[in-house]
């Protein structure tokens, strides 16, 4: 099944309007930031209330989040996987990165589309004590500050109704304030 052009954007637009009408405050403090993070999906800002929100066209929810230093400034940054369940043509996964500063505030979200109907495995920010989840080998210091996502996706001939069968790891880093893909295996 293919996704109708703009279906994800339409589902998100309703959610953004819903947030604007109902308010965006949150008492959540389970991350490195002093205020509730403002995420991004397809360029639209999203602030989740209690980890998710409902709209007429779908649910946006927080799957997982990790913190660590991505940009080398010794302040924790936040990386999160958001899921947009359109209740129709797909379940879309997005990576978000919010760069923090020493005062606990974050800048604009950087985002990357991960996939449709994937099977998520893990999200990690490599640091001094990180060990590869795949090999068990300590992460080389040159790779500290990288963000890695592991998941299963569908092959080119595989139906979306089947369980995803291809394992993928993707690595990103922050370069000049931008989220840049380093590796895709």
N, C-alpha and C positions, 0 to 999 in steps of 0.2 A: 504494500500500500504506500502511496506517496503522500507527501504533505502538501496541502493546498498552499500556494504562495501567500504569504502574509498571515497564515493561521496562527503561528506562534506570536507574531507581533500583535494581532488582534486580541488574543487571549490575554496578553500582558497589558495592553492598553486599558482594558477593562479593570484589571487589578490595580493599575496605577491610579485610575480615576477613583476606585473604591478607597484606596489609601488616602487620597486627597480629601475625600468627603468624610471619612471616619476618623482621620487623624493619624499621626505617625509616631506617637510617643511609645516608648517601651521601657520597662524596668529591667530588662535583661542586662546582666553584666558578666556573662560567662566568656568573655573574650578579652583581648588586650586593650580594648578601647573604652573610653569613659562614657561614650554615648552609643546608642544602638546603631550598628553599621547600616549604611545606605548602599545596597548592592546595585548591580546593573544587569539587565537582560535585554539584549538587542538594543543597547543604548538607552533604555528606559530605566529610570531610577526606581528601586524597590526597597522599602524598609519593612521588614517582616515583623509582625506582632505575634509574639509567642512562638516564633519559628516558622510560621506560614501564614497565608491568607487565602481566602476563597473568593472567586469571582464567578460570573456567569459562565465563562469559558474555560475555567480550569483552576488549578491550585498551584501556587508557587510555594515551595517549601525548602528549608535548609536541610540538606542531607548530612553534611559534616563540615567542620571547620577546624583549622589548625593555625597556630601562631608561631612565628619565628622571624628572624631577620632576613629579609629578601634583598634589601638594597644596601646593606653594609653600613647603616648608620647607628647600629647598636640599639635601635628601638624595634619592638615587636611589630610585625606586619601581620595581617590576617588573610588567610586563603580559605575559600569556602566553595563547596559544590552546592549549587541550587538546582532544583528540579521543577520544571514546568510540566504538569500533567494536564494536557489539553482535553482530556476525557473524550478523545476522538481519534485523531490521526497520529498521535504519538506521545511519548514521554521524553522531554528534551532536557539534557544535562548541560549546565554551564559552570565554568570555573570563574571565580571572582577573586581578585586580589585587591586589598585595600592597604595602602602604605601608611604606616603609623609614624608618629613623631614622639619625642620624649614626653610631651604633655598628654599623651593618650588619645589624640585626635587623629582622624584619618582623612586622606585626600580622596579624590575621585576614584571610583572603582575602575579597575581594568578587568576586562572579561575576555573569555574565549569559549566558543561553543565546543563541547566535548562530543556529543552525539545524541542519537535518538534510540531509545529503548536499549541502552547499554546495560551491562551488569557491573556496577561499580565495585572495585576492590579496595583501593586505598588512596589517600592524599597525604603527602608529607613535605615538609620543608627541611632540606638537609642542613645539619649543623655539626658542631664538633664531635658529638657523640652518636651521630647517625650511623646506622648499619643498613645495608641493602636488604630489603624484604625478599628479594629474589635470590640473592646469592649468600647472604649472611656475612658478607665482607664489609669492613668499615668503609664509609664514604671518604674518598680522597679530599683533602682540604681545598683543592681547586674547585670542587663541586659544591662546597658549602654555600648556602644562599640560593641554591636551586630548588625549584618546586617540582614535585613529581606526582603524577596521577597514574594509577594502574586500573585497568578495567577490561572487560570483554566486550567486543563489538561483533556485529554481523559481517560475514564475508560477502563479497560481491554477488554471489549466486545464492545466498542464504535468505530465506523468507523472514520477515520481522516477527512472524508468529512463533518461530523457533527460538530456542535459547541461544544467545550470542556465543559463538565458538572461537573467535580469534582474540588472543590476549594482546593488549597494547599497553606500553608505558610511554608517557609523554613527559618531557622535561621542559620547564620554562625558567627564565631568569628575568630580572628587571634590568633593563639597559636604557640609560638616559630617561628614566621615568616611565618607560613603556614595557609591557609584557611581551617578551620575545620567546618563541619556541626554539629550544636548543636541540632536542632530540625527539624522534618519533620512531619507536620500534614496534 
